[in-house]
């Protein structure tokens, strides 16, 4: 379902979002993925995070060949090199630790 995107001044955009809790999810992750993907496509965007539609959790979608959904991302490497958008998208996805 297409959701409203929050205003760029909304404080939720400056808060640190909690990890997505699969044991007690804020909403179904598949539904959240669909909402994010449909809203991003409708807005002609390249990516959209859950907090941009008012959902307080760590999840985002981005366009590549298909729409990719990422839950609980973390930065594992920083580079000083810049690559033109669309030239290459490289993700290093690490599964969450098993607790």
Contact map, one row per residue, 1 for C-alpha under 8 A:
111000000000000000000000000000000110011000000000000000000000000000000000000000000000000000000000000
111100000000000000000000000000000011011001000000000000000000000000000000000000000000000000000000000
111110000000000000000000000000000011001000000000000010000000000000000000000000000000000000000000000
011111000000000000000000000000000000001000000000000010000000000000000000000000000000000000000000000
001111100000000000000000000000000000001000000000000111000000000000000000000000000000000000000000000
000111110100000000000000000000000000000000000000000111000000000000000000000000000000000000000000000
000011111100000000000000000000000000000000000000000000000000000000000000000000000000000000000000000
000001111100100000000000000000000000000000000000000000000000000000000000000000000000000000000000000
000000111110100000000000000000000000000000000000000000000000000000000000000000000000000000000000000
000001111111110000000000000000000000000000000000000000000000000000000000000000000000000000000000000
000000001111111000000000000000000000000000000000000000000000000000000000000000000000000000000000000
000000000111111000000000000000000000000000000000001101010000000000000000000000000000000000000000000
000000011111111000000000000000000000000000000000001100000000000000000000000000000000000000000000000
000000000111111100000000000000000000000000000000000000000000000000000000000000000000000000000000000
000000000011111110000000000000000000000000000000000000000000000000000000000000000000000000000000000
000000000000011111000000000000000000000000000000000000000000000000000000000000000000000000000000000
000000000000001111100000000000000000000000000000001000011100000000000000000000000000000000000000000
000000000000000111110000000000000000000000000000000000011100000000000000000000000000000000000000000
000000000000000011111000000000000000000000000000000000001100000000000001000000000000000000000000000
000000000000000001111100110000000000000000000000000000001110000000000011000000000000000000000000000
000000000000000000111111110000000000000000000000000000000000000000000000000000000000000000000000000
000000000000000000011111100000000000000000000000000000000000000000000000000000000000000000000000000
000000000000000000001111100000000000000000000000000000000000000000000000000000000000000000000000000
000000000000000000001111110000000000000000000000000000000000000000000000000000000000000000000000000
000000000000000000011111111110000000000000000000000000000000000000000000000000000000000000000000000
000000000000000000011001111100000000000000000000000000111000000000000000000000000000000000000000000
000000000000000000000000111110110000000000000000000000000000000000000000000000000000000000000000000
000000000000000000000000111111110000000000000000000000000000000000000000000000000000000000000000000
000000000000000000000000101111111000000000000000000000000000000000000000000000000000000000000000000
000000000000000000000000000111111100000000000000000000000000000000000000000000000000000000000000000
000000000000000000000000001111111110000000000000000000000000000000000000000000000000000000000000000
000000000000000000000000001111111111000000000000010000000000000000000000000000000000000000000000000
000000000000000000000000000011111111100000000000000000000001100000001000000000000000000000000000000
100000000000000000000000000001111111110000000000000000000000000000000000000000000000000000000000000
111000000000000000000000000000111111111000000000000000000000000000000000000000000000000000000000000
011000000000000000000000000000011111111100000001110010000001100000000000000000000000000000000000000
000000000000000000000000000000001111111110000001000000000000110000100000000000000000000000000000000
110000000000000000000000000000000111111111000000000000000000000000000000000000000000000000000000000
111110000000000000000000000000000011111111100000000000000000000000000000000000000000000000000000000
000000000000000000000000000000000001111111111111000000000000000000000000000000000000000000000000000
000000000000000000000000000000000000111111111100000000000000000000000000000000000000000000000000000
010000000000000000000000000000000000011111111000000000000000000000000000000000000000000000000000000
000000000000000000000000000000000000001111111000000000000000000000000000000000000000000000000000000
000000000000000000000000000000000000000111111100000000000000000000000000000000000000000000000000000
000000000000000000000000000000000000000111111111000000000000000000000000000000000000000000000000000
000000000000000000000000000000000000000110011111000000000000011000000000000000000000000000000000000
000000000000000000000000000000000000000100001111100000000001111000000000000000000000000000000000000
000000000000000000000000000000000001100100001111110100000001110000000000000000000000000000000000000
000000000000000000000000000000000001000000000011111110000111100000000000000000000000000000000000000
000000000000000000000000000000010001000000000001111111111111000000000000000000000000000000000000000
000000000001100010000000000000000000000000000000111111111100000000000000000000000000000000000000000
000011000001100000000000000000000000000000000001111111100000000000000000000000000000000000000000000
001111000000000000000000000000000001000000000000111111100000000000000000000000000000000000000000000
000011000001000000000000000000000000000000000000011111110000000000000000000000000000000000000000000
000000000000000000000000010000000000000000000000011111111000000000000000000000000000000000000000000
000000000001000011000000010000000000000000000000011001111100000000000000000000000000000000000000000
000000000000000011110000010000000000000000000000011000111110000000000000000000000000000000000000000
000000000000000011110000000000000000000000000000111000011111000000000011100000000000000000000000000
000000000000000000010000000000000000000000000000110000001111100000001111100000000000000000000000000
000000000000000000000000000000001001000000000011110000000111110000001110000000000000000000000000000
000000000000000000000000000000001001100000000011100000000011111000111100000000000000000000000000000
000000000000000000000000000000000000100000000111000000000001111100111000000000000000000000000000000
000000000000000000000000000000000000000000000110000000000000111111110000000000000000000000000000000
000000000000000000000000000000000000000000000000000000000000011111110000000000000000010010000000000
000000000000000000000000000000000000000000000000000000000000001111100000000000000000000000000000000
000000000000000000000000000000000000000000000000000000000000001111110000000000000000000000000000000
000000000000000000000000000000000000100000000000000000000000111111111000000000000000000000000000000
000000000000000000000000000000000000000000000000000000000000111101111100000000000000000000000000000
000000000000000000000000000000001000000000000000000000000011110000111110000000000000000000000000000
000000000000000000000000000000000000000000000000000000000011100000011111100000000000000000000000000
000000000000000000010000000000000000000000000000000000000111000000001111100000000000000000000000000
000000000000000000110000000000000000000000000000000000000110000000000111110000000000000000000001000
000000000000000000000000000000000000000000000000000000000110000000000111111000000000000000001000000
000000000000000000000000000000000000000000000000000000000000000000000001111100000000000000000000000
000000000000000000000000000000000000000000000000000000000000000000000000111111000000000000000000000
000000000000000000000000000000000000000000000000000000000000000000000000011111000000000000010000000
000000000000000000000000000000000000000000000000000000000000000000000000001111100000000000000000000
000000000000000000000000000000000000000000000000000000000000000000000000001111110000000000000000000
000000000000000000000000000000000000000000000000000000000000000000000000000011111100000000000000000
000000000000000000000000000000000000000000000000000000000000000000000000000001111100000000000000000
000000000000000000000000000000000000000000000000000000000000000000000000000000111110000000000000000
000000000000000000000000000000000000000000000000000000000000000000000000000000111111000000000000000
000000000000000000000000000000000000000000000000000000000000000000000000000000001111101100000000000
000000000000000000000000000000000000000000000000000000000000000000000000000000000111111100000000000
000000000000000000000000000000000000000000000000000000000000000000000000000000000011111110000000000
000000000000000000000000000000000000000000000000000000000000000100000000000000000001111110000000000
000000000000000000000000000000000000000000000000000000000000000000000000000000000011111110000000000
000000000000000000000000000000000000000000000000000000000000000000000000000000000011111111000000000
000000000000000000000000000000000000000000000000000000000000000100000000000000000000111111100000000
000000000000000000000000000000000000000000000000000000000000000000000000000000000000000111110000000
000000000000000000000000000000000000000000000000000000000000000000000000000000000000000011111000000
000000000000000000000000000000000000000000000000000000000000000000000000000100000000000001111100000
000000000000000000000000000000000000000000000000000000000000000000000000100000000000000000111110000
000000000000000000000000000000000000000000000000000000000000000000000000000000000000000000011111000
000000000000000000000000000000000000000000000000000000000000000000000000000000000000000000001111100
000000000000000000000000000000000000000000000000000000000000000000000001000000000000000000000111110
000000000000000000000000000000000000000000000000000000000000000000000000000000000000000000000011111
000000000000000000000000000000000000000000000000000000000000000000000000000000000000000000000001111
000000000000000000000000000000000000000000000000000000000000000000000000000000000000000000000000111
